[in-house]
Structure formats: C-alpha cells, structure tokens
Amino acid sequence: MSGRRPVAPAPMKPVTSMAERRPAVGIVAERHHDVSILTVNGVLDFVTYRGLRDAVIKAALDEPAAVIVNVNALSVPSPSAWSVFTSARWHVSTWPDVQILLVCAQTEVRRAITAGGVARYVPVHPTRESALDAVRRHWLPVRRRARAQLPVASYSVGLARDIIADWLTRWEKSELIPVAATVATVLVQNVLDHTDSAPVLIIESHQDKITVAVEDGSDHLPGRHESPDYGYPDYGVDRVSGLAIVSALCRVWGSSPTSSGKTVWAVIGRENDIWRRG
C-alpha cells in the first residue's frame, strides 16, 4: 500500500454568467441651463440595453429642453445596439416630445450610428457645443409643470382631483378641470389597485394641451381589460375599464418605462372643454 495521502479536490469555483460579470452602463447626469446631459460609459449590449434606454426615457420625462447623451466612452460591439436611442426617442415622441441628441467625437462611430438609421430620429453631433447650439436653434415654448407625491392611501384619489383643480385654476384652464380630474382619478386608482408604490401626480400645460401623468414604481405596463365576462351580469351591464374611459376622453394616452418603474400619461385639449361643447 502506498504511503501517499489522498489529495483533496480543489474547491469548485462558482460559475458566473456574462450578465453577472458585466457591470451596468455608468451614467453621469448634469444640467446645463434647461438641458439634461448624460455622459455614459461601459458596454452597450443585450444585457445593458434596457437599463440605458429607460435611463434616457426617465431623463426626458423630467422635461428638460432636450436630452444630450455623450457616448464617447461607450463601447458598442454590435452596431444594431445603437437603436437603443431610437427606442428611447420613440417612447417620448408623443409626450413629452423632448428631443434626444448624441455626442460622438469619433468620425467612424458617427458613420456607424448614421448607417443604422438612428440619426434620422436622434441627431448625432461631434461635440457637446454643437449639440447645445442645435438645441438653442429649435428651442420650444415654455411648459408649465407641477408635480406632487401622493400617499399610498385611498384618499389620494380625492387629493389628486383637488390638486388638479387648484393647478388648472391658477393656469386659467379651469374649463378642463372635469376631464383632467377624471383622468387623474383613473390613473391614481390604477396605481393603488395594482402596485405597492406611491403615485406621483404630474400635470403640464403646453400650448393648447394639458397632460396628466402618474408615475409609479412598477415596471408592469398598463393595458385595457375588457371582455363579456368583465362586469356585473346580474345587473345587465358591463363594467368598462378605467383606461377605456381615459381613451375615450383624451387625444392620446400611453405609458413610458423608466429606470424606476413607469409613467402613464394622457393628453387632453380644447375639444375636452365641456362648457364650450355644450
């Protein structure tokens, strides 16, 4: 019998996936007057795509004059991943319609972005200064905007209606209070019914439009739920979903994912002045 001692096997190293090894894209945000500037670094791929998209959307929903994204330190192995910025722009194209621009100093990278069709929707500039100049040339009219954090409680629905009435009265838009308050009721109630987060109420006046929006901390996007079985058959009537009411009242409504959840919004206009229509 040999005098050798058995050698204990080396401990197994835990297997780490690519997604676990790769850090998220780094983002540094700053404000230049009324423009939001994001400087990003890291690797943009299928792992980090959604996080970057949602961060850009979130910056736009804060409604600066524009969002400028500096991509000089961003590595993009697959040219198709540049579409992340087209996707972000699409999500905010109806509301709040904030322009998104890229800054890229490398000529060949700018060509790759343009070749993929991204520059048709998201302009690419060689320097931060040229991007800021482009924003100043297309400066949009000032928006009036107010925001209120609501508690996770049933009385937030009534509180939202009161806040809407107060803001629209101050902005001399009182004729739109009934419709705006109804929209706010639906959106706030949906947050209370379907999430555990506190709703954030946003209202904006821009040109002839009023936008009512509600933020929450859930990434589950809303949808209309209607069917023949959804209602009160004993009473011979169907219950219409809240979002169906919003859809009927508004010019357009939608939802935008953000890095912390989502924002559901609805746009109403002069056609919703019930006194003028009557």
HELIX and SHEET records of a PDB file:
HELIX    1   1 MET A   18  ARG A   21  1                                   4    
HELIX    2   2 TYR A   49  LEU A   61  1                                  13    
HELIX    3   3 PRO A   79  TRP A   82  5                                   4    
HELIX    4   4 SER A   83  HIS A   91  1                                   9    
HELIX    5   5 THR A  107  ALA A  115  1                                   9    
HELIX    6   6 VAL A  118  ARG A  120  5                                   3    
HELIX    7   7 ARG A  128  ARG A  137  1                                  10    
HELIX    8   8 SER A  156  ARG A  170  1                                  15    
HELIX    9   9 SER A  174  LEU A  176  5                                   3    
HELIX   10  10 ILE A  177  HIS A  194  1                                  18    
HELIX   11  11 PRO A  233  TYR A  235  5                                   3    
HELIX   12  12 GLY A  242  LEU A  249  1                                   8    
HELIX   13  13 ARG A  270  ASN A  272  5                                   3    
HELIX   14  14 ILE A  274  ARG A  277  1                                   4    
SHEET    1   A 5 GLY A  26  HIS A  32  0                                        
SHEET    2   A 5 VAL A  35  VAL A  43 -1                                        
SHEET    3   A 5 ALA A  66  SER A  75  1                                        
SHEET    4   A 5 GLN A  99  VAL A 103  1                                        
SHEET    5   A 5 VAL A 124  HIS A 125  1                                        
SHEET    1   B 5 ARG A 144  GLN A 149  0                                        
SHEET    2   B 5 VAL A 200  HIS A 206 -1                                        
SHEET    3   B 5 LYS A 209  ASP A 216 -1                                        
SHEET    4   B 5 GLY A 261  ILE A 268 -1                                        
SHEET    5   B 5 VAL A 252  THR A 258 -1                                        
SHEET    1   C 2 GLY A 231  TYR A 232  0                                        
SHEET    2   C 2 VAL A 237  ASP A 238 -1                                        
END                                                                             
